[in-house]
Amino acid sequence: MSGIGGVFRGTKNTGVGLATTLRAFLGKNITEQYPEYKHPVMPRFRGRHKLHLHANGLEKCVGCSLCAAACPADCIRVVADENTPDNRVSAGERYAQVYEINMSRCIFCGYCEMACPFDAITLGNDWELADLNRDQMIYTKDMLLADPPTNDEYGMDRRAPTRQGEGLDSATPVWLEETVAREGAQRRRSDRSRRA
């Protein structure tokens, strides 16, 4: 008897899966208008790295290499050098003469950001990091100190607005609002059908 019950249970589960697939197949298609319209990222998203400066123009990075030690992918290379009275680069005794991140190896875990005692490196919201050449994926200190580019090589705005005219750092992404509304409507329909 348990064999027949297993067959019926398996058939029922297969039917539920096929119904879900059929509902999605017959439902409304959602077309992304990328790159003109881009979904905003979540507030805690980790994207492109950025090195920061103090208000007086000195670098926050003192070349301690704690970020490189914390990196599980071993993609950060820091070569420290001593500050001199003639050449003052950072507020500490040393500075990062070479600071490189191999973005093709980075797993964007954020350990470098957490390990830094001076908040010299942070992970921002820029996620369009693809390139055709691996050598271009090694970000140097100058690239990390500069702000991310707003236009790509084709002139497209990399920070395109959302449908409501908000920027990429808006509080609630449009796709999240749409998903919550759609799931709420489905939940209300199923509640009504159960009551009836």
C-alpha positions, 0 to 999 in steps of 0.5 A, spaced: 500 500 500 505 504 501 508 503 494 501 506 491 501 512 496 508 514 493 506 514 486 500 518 488 504 523 492 510 523 486 504 524 481 501 530 485 508 533 486 510 533 479 503 536 477 504 542 482 511 543 479 508 543 472 502 547 474 507 552 476 511 552 470 505 553 466 503 559 470 510 562 469 509 560 461 503 563 460 504 569 465 506 576 463 513 577 460 518 582 464 523 585 459 529 588 462 530 595 459 538 594 460 542 599 459 537 605 459 534 602 465 538 599 471 535 596 477 538 600 483 542 595 488 540 593 495 544 598 500 549 593 503 551 591 496 558 590 495 561 592 488 567 596 486 573 597 491 574 605 492 580 608 496 579 614 500 583 620 502 582 624 508 579 631 508 586 634 507 588 630 501 592 625 504 591 618 503 587 614 509 591 607 507 598 607 511 600 600 507 599 596 513 597 590 508 591 587 513 586 587 507 591 583 503 592 578 509 584 578 510 583 577 503 581 569 502 582 570 494 589 573 495 587 578 490 590 584 493 597 586 493 600 592 497 607 594 497 609 599 503 614 605 503 616 610 508 613 617 508 619 622 508 618 630 510 619 632 503 614 626 500 608 626 505 603 621 502 599 618 508 597 620 515 602 615 518 609 613 518 608 609 511 604 609 505 602 604 500 606 605 494 603 600 490 596 598 491 593 593 486 586 589 486 585 583 481 578 584 480 578 577 476 579 574 482 576 578 487 569 574 490 567 581 493 566 578 500 568 585 504 573 582 508 578 587 506 573 593 508 572 590 515 580 589 516 582 596 515 583 600 521 582 606 518 576 605 513 581 606 507 578 602 502 570 600 501 566 597 497 561 601 493 555 600 488 558 600 481 557 593 479 559 593 471 566 591 471 566 586 465 572 587 460 575 584 454 582 583 457 584 580 463 590 585 464 585 591 465 582 587 471 587 589 475 585 595 478 591 600 480 592 605 486 590 611 481 584 607 479 582 605 486 583 613 488 578 615 482 571 615 482 568 610 478 566 612 471 559 615 470 560 613 462 562 607 459 566 607 452 560 607 448 558 614 452 552 610 455 550 613 462 552 607 467 548 610 473 541 610 469 535 613 473 530 608 475 523 608 472 521 613 478 527 618 477 531 615 483 538 614 482 541 607 484 542 609 491 534 609 492 531 606 498 527 601 495 528 598 488 523 598 483 523 590 482 523 589 489 516 593 489 513 590 483 515 583 486 512 585 493 506 587 490 505 581 485 506 576 491 501 580 495 496 580 490 497 572 489 496 571 497 490 575 497 487 571 491 489 564 494 486 567 501 479 569 498 479 562 494 480 558 501 475 562 504 470 561 499 
